[in-house]
Amino acid sequence: MATLARAISRVTGAPVDIESLEGILVFSGLGLVISLFAIEAYGLDLSTGFF
């Protein structure tokens, strides 16, 4: 986690707090898991009507 925070800090030039980065990653991961469960439950429709 500290390595990721240092890399982001070097790229952006802004100081990155590890705790805030950890919170962002947890909520992003939860959002991804919930989205994948929704796709599994309701199916993914990529027919021509979708576009």
MIRO-477728 format. One line per field, with one value per residue (C-alpha): x, y negated, z. Coordinates in steps of 0.5 Angstrom, whole numbers, plus 500, padded with zeros to 3 digits. Layout:
! MIRO-477728
east <- X	... .
north <- Y	... .
up <- Z	... .
***
This chain:
! MIRO-477728
east <- 500	506	509	503	502	509	508	502	505	511	507	502	507	502	502	498	495	495	489	485	488	486	479	478	481	476	470	472	473	466	463	466	464	457	457	459	454	448	451	451	444	441	445	449	445	449	444	443	438	443	447 .
north <- 500	495	497	495	489	487	488	484	478	478	478	473	469	468	472	478	480	488	488	484	488	495	492	490	497	501	497	498	505	506	502	507	513	511	509	516	519	515	517	524	524	520	522	517	516	513	514	509	505	504	499 .
up <- 500	502	495	491	495	494	486	486	490	485	479	481	485	491	498	498	505	506	510	505	499	503	504	496	494	499	496	489	490	494	488	483	487	487	480	478	482	479	472	474	477	472	466	461	455	449	444	438	442	448	443 .
***
